[in-house]
Amino acid sequence: MTRGIVLIALLLPLISQMDALTLEEKIRDDPDLSQFYSLLERNQIANTALNFRSLTLFAPTNKAFQRYFGNKTYVLYHMLTVASTLEQLKPSVTSDMEGNPPLYITRRRWKNMDQIFVNNAQIIKSRSNIQLINKEGKKQILHVIDDVLQPLTTIPSSTVDVHSPDAFQFLTFSESLDIGHHRVRSYRQKVIMHKKEYLYQTPGAHTFLIPVEEGFKSPHRPDMIDRKVIDGHIIPNQTVFTAAAPLDEPLPTAAFEDNLKVLITFFTQADGKNVKTYVKSQTLIGDSVHAPGVVLSEIVRANIPVVNGVVHLIQRPLVIVDTNVIQFLEEKEDGPLSKFYEVIQDFGTEFVQQIRRMKDVTLFAPSNEAWSDPNLNNIIRNRDRMREILNLHIVRDRLNTDKIKTNNLNQINQVPTLVDRRFLYFNIFTNRDRNQTITVEGGGVNATIIQADIAATNGFVHIIDKVLGVPYSTVLDKLRTDPMLKHSFNIGSQRRFNEQLADKTRRFTYFVPRDRAWKNSEAVYPNILTKIFLPEYAQQAAEILGRHLIVGDRAFTMGELRQFANQTVELPTVRGMLRIRVKEEDRRYSILYNNRWIQVYRPDVECTNGIIHVIDFPLLDDTDTIISGASSKYLTFASSLHLLCAILVARLLI
């Protein structure tokens, strides 16, 4: 009896092994891996490996093959010669393909998730780390991936035998390699001329950005490529594949030293249903030859693995600033600002030449995605309105983000545009990671700068995410989201005053005091900002705001109100008649109320149901109970506590 139990115990592992699936059977029985299995079973070398030795297999899903446009799938490039769990995968592992080209493993933390990539394919962790034993007792491991792995190979007609080339061999034999129609002859010549071959031969794992012939159409550009420019195209000691790229995170290049500092950043931009990947060089510290600023280039062929890293072919050289603003827009027909350039062209060569002739210009250019806004459909057909909108995006000055931040240190910066009496206003926000975002407002639209400081010979281009001057929010939405109108919005939240501002059937003209205006008023009327938040003054606060709000069949611009010249204008508000005078000096408006001239800080902020005029002092009367303090003798102990809390709230809001 005892001998039988012992025998069964010895046989159980063998029985279990006989019943267990092999790796080949595991893939065969998985319907989501059927396409890869059909290739696997036809490959004799792969079948032999599956039957007789240890290995690791990266198996693409059927969906991965649907996205794959290659002519051939290299099964052995998906196979390692050893069994490696996810934890055991090194940054560079050897494939079983002829020449044993490496595969690169990238680990990153993204949205609180740990991700692992092999080359440009993400490993689906929930379906990976499957450890099996083949019939020879050899350990095998399966990892499922979301993309087909594509090695660098030669074209069929090639007479050059190149296996697993390094980056310089890639440059040397590029005409024999399967990289589509792209050629890199001009850049190769510059690398050899400046004796930089060693950079492309250096062992390790690096990222090489190589411009194609298309980027050398400019007659002077080749002469501007020097040793430092070449250094600025290499990210040393890091392989960056596009799917795993740390987007919007600057990476130091080989041109990052005391006298010249060049960073490379990967970013994507949506263009309809497609998403394009770009790189940009940012020269933080320039010299007499290399101008500071950003240069953009689209990746036209990505993720080409070489023995010492990865190559990305890019549309034009980085670091070099050799185009004016219009030439930058013209350079690539389907570039990141192609739709903006199409709109500009519709207005003829005169409009384009106007910008081209400017010695100092900054262009706030809406992205291709920004033009998909349905609010633009009717406006684009109105040539006069559209010309004004385009001019709202142009400033006669070289305005980079450093200058914007400097000018915004003590106050919100406003900059004149090509539209008479229309300005751009900037806000700077710093998040918890101390990263800064800059927004620009023009014509009632608040846009975010998504790509800044693109350098041109005559200025700068900033890509923004909305078209300025085309309102898309109601008066209420604008009030809620504008960073300088928080006090007025919070005051209006009492007694539900703000709710009417969402009505799209009415037209509002709203004189809105900015936050600084309420603060300034305390010099004349002490503690008003504190009292106006108290419950016992809620009704009076609503009446004061009502004095600022004109409701009617139409909204009034400051220019229209100015037509009354020195006459007193009577306007129907929700709290009676508002009597003001309007004047204009040095292209800026002021209104006279209660014997006080009040500057209009931001006129004509357009909304879908009206216009906001941001003013520098609230419209207050000496008879207002909040000012006179007529109710103060009725304050109880409880209201005193309200007062204390309101003081704290008001101070926090300032």
Secondary structure, 3 states (H helix, E strand, C coil): CHHHHHHHHHHHHHHHHHHCCCHHHHHHCCHHHHHHHHHHHCCHHHHHHHHHCCEEEEEECHHHHHCCCCCCCCHHHHEECCCCCHHHCCCEEEECCCCCCEEEEEEEEECCEEEEEECCEEECHHHCCEEEECCCCCEEEEEEECCCCCCCCECCCCCCCCCCCCHHHHHHCHHHECCCCCCCHHHHHHHHHCCCHHHHHCCCCEEEEEECHHHHCCCCHHHHCCHHHHHCCEECCCCCCHHHCCCCCCEEEEEECCCCEEEEEEEEEEECCEEEEEEEEEEEECCCCCCCEEEEEEEEEEEEEECCEEEEEECCCCCCCCCCHHHHHHCCCCCCCHHHHHHHHCCHHHHHHHHHCCCCEEEEEECCHHHHCCCHHHHCCCHHHHHHHHHCCEECCCCCHHHHHHHCCCCCCEEECCCCCCEEEEEEEECCCCCEEEEEEECCEEEEEEEEEEEECCEEEEEECCCCCCCCCCHHHHHHHCCCCHHHHHHHCHHHHHHHHHCCCCEEEEEEECHHHHHHHCCCCCCHHHHCCCHHHHHHHHHHHHHHEEEECCCCCHHHHHCCCCCCEEEEECCEEEEEEEEEECCEEEEEECCEEEEEEEEEEEECCEEEEEECCCCCCCCCHHHHCCCHHHCCHHHHHHHHHHHHHHHHHC
